[in-house]
Amino acid sequence: LIKDVQVKSSKLWLKKALWKMGLKTISNVVDITNYAMMLLGQPLHAFDKDKIGTNILIREGNPSETLKALDKKDYEVNGLMVIADERKPIALAGIIGGLESAVSSNTKNIFLESALFDPYAVRKASKSLKISTDASYRFERGVDINISLIASLFAANLIQKETNAKIVGYKEVIKKDLPKKVFFLPMNDYIRYTDLEFDRQKVSGILSSLDIPHKPMRCGVEFEVPSHRYYDIDSHIDLIEEIVRVMDFNSFESKLLSLIPKPSDKKDIIYDMKNRLTGLGLKEVINLSFDRIEDYDALGLEKPSVEVKNPILPSFRFLRRYLTPSMLRLADQNIKKHIYDFAIFEIADVFKEDSLSTHLCILLVGNKRTYPKTKWSIHHIKEILKAINKDIAFGFSDYRFLHPYQQGAVIFEDRPVGFFGLADQDIVLCELELPKASKQVNIREISKYPPVVRDLSLIMSIDFDVQKLIFFIRSFFKDLLEDVVVFDFYKGEQIEEDKKSVGVRLSLRALDRSLEDQEVNALMDRLLELL
């Protein structure tokens, strides 16, 4: 609180300073708050103390409340963070002050506010009201969490000096202390993301230059996020970015990727298949992966066996075993909407109890869109299949839902891979299994039980291959081992010259039970005996 203020034009030094900063001058009091903001990064606001109440608080705006701001516009503040007295809002917190409580040439006493506002709340209000100020720009990005009092005292002393005023006192209100942010930067992560050696001395020097408190450790660096970077650094990855930024990104040597991903055989086959089918005039459709078992009973197809535990609909609780039922349902829906002529296809995964494969289903309904009109037949299906792959052959089949004399089997590499036929007088379809990718992908069930993590620190010969150790650990634990990683590597002081220290982290998890400490400890003891 500052009394006996003389509000007038600012002195020349202050005007020049603000001009250089790109700000216009208003009055000595307002100019000083802007000057302090530009120097320290903390927005401040001066209220005319005689125009506001005695009980100042920060709260959410009520549904019926509005605020006439310094830009002379009225804003609805419902649900937004405001500074208010006993009667009404006097400012939009962190954005703009109210016109009624603004400092003017008649102001004698001022209430100087310096606060730390939640960046999310300020951003929400700024975006919803479409108003952006120097204050909101800073609060949205996060200001120094420890600068509020320093900035207010700096501005108050300058106001006292420049306006012959008197500082009556100040009150500091702390709603809650923000927790410290302490992270650990592992050496392995630094090497992984930068492809550089972990130079402790260099990293420590950079962190010191950035005023980031830190403590070098054996396998990394522990650091505390300083107050002026509190909203900016959220993990050790952010710290790596800061270190690399100081090193200069342009100084890094350009390198090719050590691993070039190989294209998937399966993706190539599907991509080529879709291009061929669309080129033949068919349109691709995508159905849900769930089916009703009643449809399989009606068609006489092998029933699906993979049941979903939480189906989106009670009747559609099985993963598809064939694409045909869902394609026939789609045909029925289109015919009911008076769409009688169309040619569609779907390529999707189907599920058996112990395997997954990819199927192609083609559905031809009504007439071919040519002039004159030609009715779709099984001969058209054969032509399409031959266009896809000339090595496809045809044999005999016996499906209950297909016409007994207008159906057949699709043969590829001397084995049946599907069927085709007339399902109705206006519907011709086929379904076949596509060739598998050259590499089989194994899928492991996800356990619902928590993992047990154990760390091993082993000293071994400097020539010993760590990969052999990993292989032995995997063969020892077998299915219980979920993951094994090397998290530490050290050679130097306190270890013999021909030795090295390797830290290995094991993650153990069972599919059918929670692992007890007693069981895990016994396994670890046995492992150490064998090692």
Backbone hydrogen bonds, N-H to C=O, Kabsch-Sander energy under -0.5 kcal/mol:
donor,donor_aa,acceptor,acceptor_aa,energy
2,I,110,I,-2.5
3,K,166,K,-2.8
5,V,108,K,-3.6
6,Q,163,T,-0.6
7,V,5,V,-0.7
7,V,107,T,-0.6
8,K,6,Q,-0.6
15,K,11,K,-2.1
16,K,12,L,-2.7
17,A,13,W,-1.9
18,L,14,L,-2.2
19,W,15,K,-2.7
20,K,16,K,-2.3
21,M,17,A,-1.1
22,G,19,W,-1.4
23,L,18,L,-2.9
28,N,8,K,-3.0
31,D,27,S,-3.1
32,I,28,N,-1.8
33,T,29,V,-1.7
34,N,30,V,-2.1
35,Y,31,D,-2.5
36,A,32,I,-2.5
37,M,33,T,-1.9
38,M,34,N,-2.3
39,L,35,Y,-1.9
40,L,36,A,-2.8
41,G,37,M,-2.2
42,Q,36,A,-0.5
45,H,113,E,-2.0
47,F,45,H,-0.5
47,F,111,F,-2.7
48,D,101,S,-2.6
49,K,47,F,-0.9
49,K,109,N,-2.1
50,D,109,N,-0.6
51,K,48,D,-2.0
52,I,49,K,-0.9
56,I,54,T,-0.9
57,L,84,A,-2.6
59,R,82,V,-2.2
61,G,77,V,-0.6
61,G,80,L,-2.7
65,E,62,N,-1.5
67,L,75,Y,-2.1
69,A,67,L,-0.8
69,A,73,K,-2.5
70,L,97,G,-1.7
72,K,69,A,-2.2
75,Y,67,L,-2.3
77,V,65,E,-1.6
79,G,61,G,-2.5
80,L,77,V,-2.1
82,V,59,R,-3.3
83,I,91,A,-2.6
84,A,57,L,-2.9
84,A,82,V,-0.5
85,D,88,K,-2.2
90,I,83,I,-3.5
91,A,83,I,-1.4
92,L,96,I,-2.9
93,A,81,M,-1.2
93,A,91,A,-0.7
95,I,92,L,-2.5
96,I,92,L,-1.2
98,G,90,I,-2.0
99,L,68,K,-3.1
100,E,68,K,-0.5
102,A,99,L,-1.3
107,T,104,S,-1.6
110,I,2,I,-2.8
111,F,47,F,-2.5
112,L,110,I,-0.6
113,E,45,H,-3.2
113,E,111,F,-0.6
115,A,43,P,-0.5
117,F,115,A,-0.6
122,V,118,D,-2.1
123,R,119,P,-2.5
124,K,120,Y,-2.5
125,A,121,A,-2.0
126,S,122,V,-2.7
127,K,123,R,-2.6
128,S,124,K,-2.2
129,L,125,A,-2.1
130,K,126,S,-0.7
131,I,126,S,-1.9
137,Y,133,T,-2.4
138,R,134,D,-1.3
139,F,135,A,-2.7
140,E,136,S,-2.6
141,R,137,Y,-0.7
142,G,138,R,-0.9
142,G,139,F,-0.6
145,I,227,S,-1.3
147,I,144,D,-1.3
151,A,147,I,-2.9
152,S,148,S,-2.1
153,L,149,L,-2.4
154,F,150,I,-2.2
155,A,151,A,-2.5
156,A,152,S,-2.6
157,N,153,L,-2.4
158,L,154,F,-1.8
159,I,155,A,-2.6
160,Q,156,A,-2.5
161,K,157,N,-2.0
162,E,158,L,-2.7
163,T,159,I,-2.3
164,N,160,Q,-0.7
165,A,159,I,-0.5
165,A,160,Q,-0.6
166,K,3,K,-2.4
168,V,1,L,-2.6
168,V,166,K,-0.7
169,G,1,L,-1.1
173,V,171,K,-0.6
174,I,172,E,-0.5
175,K,173,V,-0.6
182,V,180,K,-0.7
183,F,223,F,-2.4
185,L,221,V,-3.6
187,M,219,C,-2.8
190,Y,186,P,-1.9
191,I,187,M,-2.4
192,R,188,N,-2.5
193,Y,189,D,-2.5
194,T,190,Y,-2.0
195,D,191,I,-2.2
199,D,197,E,-1.3
200,R,198,F,-1.0
203,V,199,D,-2.8
204,S,200,R,-2.7
205,G,201,Q,-2.0
206,I,202,K,-2.1
207,L,203,V,-2.3
208,S,204,S,-2.1
209,S,205,G,-2.0
210,L,206,I,-1.3
211,D,208,S,-1.5
212,I,207,L,-2.6
215,K,222,E,-3.1
217,M,220,G,-2.9
220,G,217,M,-1.0
221,V,185,L,-2.0
222,E,215,K,-2.3
223,F,183,F,-2.7
224,E,213,P,-2.5
225,V,181,K,-2.8
229,R,226,P,-1.7
230,Y,227,S,-1.2
232,D,229,R,-1.2
233,I,229,R,-2.2
234,D,232,D,-0.7
239,L,235,S,-1.0
240,I,236,H,-1.9
241,E,237,I,-1.9
242,E,238,D,-1.8
243,I,239,L,-2.4
244,V,240,I,-2.6
245,R,241,E,-2.2
246,V,242,E,-1.8
247,M,243,I,-1.8
248,D,244,V,-1.3
251,S,248,D,-1.7
252,F,249,F,-1.6
268,D,264,S,-2.2
269,I,265,D,-2.3
270,I,266,K,-2.4
271,Y,267,K,-2.7
272,D,268,D,-2.3
273,M,269,I,-2.4
274,K,270,I,-2.6
275,N,271,Y,-2.0
276,R,272,D,-2.2
277,L,273,M,-2.4
278,T,274,K,-2.6
279,G,275,N,-1.9
280,L,276,R,-1.1
281,G,278,T,-1.4
282,L,277,L,-2.1
283,K,343,A,-2.1
285,V,345,F,-2.5
291,D,318,F,-2.8
295,D,292,R,-0.7
296,Y,292,R,-0.8
297,D,293,I,-1.7
298,A,294,E,-2.1
299,L,295,D,-1.7
300,G,296,Y,-1.7
301,L,296,Y,-1.5
307,E,305,S,-0.8
308,V,317,R,-3.4
313,L,316,F,-0.5
317,R,315,S,-1.2
318,F,291,D,-1.4
319,L,306,V,-2.7
320,R,289,S,-2.1
327,M,323,L,-1.9
328,L,324,T,-2.5
329,R,325,P,-2.0
330,L,326,S,-1.9
331,A,327,M,-2.1
332,D,328,L,-2.2
333,Q,329,R,-2.2
334,N,330,L,-2.0
335,I,331,A,-2.5
336,K,332,D,-2.1
337,K,333,Q,-0.8
337,K,334,N,-0.5
338,H,335,I,-1.8
339,I,334,N,-2.5
340,Y,338,H,-0.7
342,F,340,Y,-0.5
342,F,365,V,-1.7
344,I,363,L,-2.5
345,F,283,K,-2.1
346,E,361,C,-2.1
348,A,359,H,-1.8
350,V,357,S,-3.2
351,F,320,R,-3.2
352,K,355,S,-2.7
357,S,350,V,-2.0
359,H,348,A,-2.9
360,L,432,L,-2.8
361,C,346,E,-2.4
362,I,430,C,-2.4
363,L,344,I,-2.7
364,L,428,V,-3.4
365,V,342,F,-2.9
366,G,426,D,-2.7
368,K,374,T,-4.2
370,T,368,K,-2.5
374,T,368,K,-0.9
376,W,366,G,-2.1
380,H,377,S,-0.7
381,I,377,S,-1.3
382,K,378,I,-2.1
383,E,379,H,-2.1
384,I,380,H,-2.3
385,L,381,I,-2.6
386,K,382,K,-2.3
387,A,383,E,-1.9
388,I,384,I,-1.6
389,N,385,L,-2.3
392,I,389,N,-1.7
393,A,411,I,-3.0
395,G,409,A,-2.2
401,F,299,L,-0.7
402,L,399,Y,-1.2
403,H,422,L,-2.4
406,Q,403,H,-0.9
408,G,420,F,-2.4
409,A,395,G,-1.5
410,V,418,G,-2.2
411,I,393,A,-3.2
411,I,409,A,-0.6
412,F,415,R,-2.7
415,R,412,F,-0.8
417,V,410,V,-3.0
418,G,410,V,-1.0
419,F,431,E,-2.4
420,F,408,G,-2.2
421,G,429,L,-2.3
422,L,406,Q,-2.2
423,A,421,G,-0.7
423,A,427,I,-1.9
424,D,427,I,-1.6
427,I,424,D,-1.1
428,V,364,L,-2.9
429,L,421,G,-2.5
430,C,362,I,-1.9
431,E,419,F,-2.4
432,L,360,L,-2.3
433,E,417,V,-2.8
434,L,358,T,-3.1
440,Q,438,S,-0.5
442,N,440,Q,-0.6
452,V,508,L,-3.0
454,R,506,L,-2.3
456,L,504,V,-3.2
458,L,456,L,-0.5
458,L,502,V,-2.8
460,M,458,L,-0.5
460,M,500,K,-2.5
462,I,498,D,-2.4
464,F,461,S,-1.7
466,V,464,F,-0.6
468,K,465,D,-1.0
469,L,465,D,-1.0
470,I,466,V,-2.2
471,F,467,Q,-2.4
472,F,468,K,-2.2
473,I,469,L,-2.4
474,R,470,I,-2.4
475,S,471,F,-2.2
476,F,472,F,-1.8
477,F,473,I,-2.3
478,K,474,R,-2.1
480,L,477,F,-1.9
481,L,478,K,-1.3
482,E,480,L,-0.7
482,E,507,S,-3.0
483,D,507,S,-1.5
485,V,505,R,-2.0
487,F,485,V,-0.7
487,F,503,G,-1.8
488,D,503,G,-1.3
490,Y,501,S,-2.6
495,I,492,G,-1.4
499,K,496,E,-1.9
500,K,460,M,-2.3
501,S,490,Y,-3.4
502,V,458,L,-3.0
503,G,488,D,-2.9
504,V,456,L,-3.2
504,V,502,V,-0.5
505,R,485,V,-3.1
506,L,454,R,-3.4
506,L,504,V,-0.5
507,S,483,D,-2.7
508,L,452,V,-3.1
508,L,506,L,-0.6
509,R,480,L,-2.7
510,A,513,R,-0.5
520,V,516,E,-2.3
521,N,517,D,-3.1
522,A,518,Q,-1.9
523,L,519,E,-1.9
524,M,520,V,-2.6
525,D,521,N,-2.5
526,R,522,A,-2.1
527,L,523,L,-2.4
528,L,524,M,-2.4
529,E,525,D,-2.0
530,L,526,R,-2.0
531,L,527,L,-2.1
